Amino acid sequence: MEITGIILAGGKAGRMGGIDKALITVKGKTIIERTVETLRDVVDDIIVVSGNDYDFKGINVTIVRDIEKDKGPIMGIYSGLIASKTEWNFVCGCDMPYLNSSIILTLIENIRESEAVVPVADGRKEPLCALYSKRLIEKLQGAIGENILKVSDFLSKVNVEYVSDDLIRKTNLEYNPFFNINYATDIRD
């Protein structure tokens, strides 16, 4: 099965004081470089959905812009799915420095008849580290038109396969792959 990786890099960096999270260095590499390397192990193509003017030079990926500005991650998912050529797509934020390919493979193994596959870690759903089917494009368009902009609100209206804590824990990772950087104080190199 072919899978496209879609990295959401469209944030305004407001909580980071204007610093683009994708360009923060963790363990000697920018988060976007780390994410692209992780995705290359398990996906066939990589798309970065960006809301800013930075073109991520030197990283061999397809760059697309949000179709509409200021609609949040749901617009990034929608824009990425439209640009994708594959049925299934792994979507993640650009602010997850410890993303691990084993999490992605666990999600892929759990594709059923659903429209999305979302991990649950410590009882918390992780919709920005999940698989989405292109079959959701029309539903996403409708949700955005109705101003339903929270991904969790959208997911409550579609067929989702939730991957349990137990399966996620079996990946036995050194770092929390769902950790995301929101503030400058979150940066640990």
C-alpha positions, 0 to 999 in steps of 0.5 A, spaced: 500 500 500 502 506 498 502 512 503 503 519 503 506 523 508 503 530 510 507 534 514 503 540 517 507 547 517 502 552 517 502 555 524 503 562 525 508 561 531 505 565 535 506 561 542 513 561 539 515 568 539 515 568 531 520 562 531 518 557 526 517 550 529 519 546 523 526 550 523 528 549 531 534 544 532 533 538 536 539 533 537 543 537 531 537 537 526 531 541 524 525 538 526 522 538 519 529 534 517 528 529 523 520 528 520 522 528 513 527 522 515 522 518 519 517 519 514 522 517 508 522 510 512 515 508 511 512 513 506 512 513 498 511 521 498 512 527 502 508 533 502 509 539 506 503 544 507 506 550 509 502 557 511 508 561 510 513 563 505 519 559 507 520 553 502 524 548 506 530 549 501 534 543 501 529 538 503 526 534 497 519 534 498 513 537 495 511 544 498 503 546 498 500 552 501 493 552 505 488 553 500 485 558 505 489 562 510 487 562 518 483 555 518 488 551 522 490 544 522 484 542 518 485 546 512 492 543 512 489 536 512 484 538 507 490 541 502 494 536 503 489 530 501 487 534 495 495 534 493 496 527 495 496 522 490 495 516 494 488 513 498 492 513 505 496 519 508 499 519 514 498 527 517 503 530 522 505 536 525 512 539 524 513 540 531 514 533 533 521 532 534 521 524 536 516 522 531 518 514 530 516 510 524 514 504 528 508 509 530 506 510 523 507 502 521 502 501 527 497 505 524 498 502 517 497 495 520 490 498 523 487 500 517 480 497 516 474 500 513 475 506 516 476 513 514 481 515 519 486 511 523 488 515 530 492 513 535 490 514 543 496 515 548 495 515 555 487 516 554 488 522 549 487 522 542 492 524 537 489 527 531 495 530 528 499 524 528 494 520 524 492 516 518 487 520 513 483 517 507 482 521 501 475 519 501 475 525 507 476 530 502 468 532 501 467 531 508 473 536 510 470 541 505 463 541 508 466 541 515 470 547 513 464 551 510 460 550 516 466 553 520 468 546 524 475 547 524 477 543 530 480 536 528 477 533 534 470 535 532 471 533 525 473 526 527 467 525 531 463 526 525 466 520 521 468 513 521 475 513 525 479 507 527 482 508 534 488 505 535 489 503 543 494 505 548 496 498 549 498 497 541 501 504 542 505 502 548 508 496 545 512 500 540 517 501 546 520 508 544 525 511 548 522 518 547 514 520 547 513 520 539 507 525 540 511 530 544 510 537 540 513 543 541 509 549 543 513 554 547 520 556 547 521 552 554 519 546 550 525 545 546 530 540 549 536 539 545 
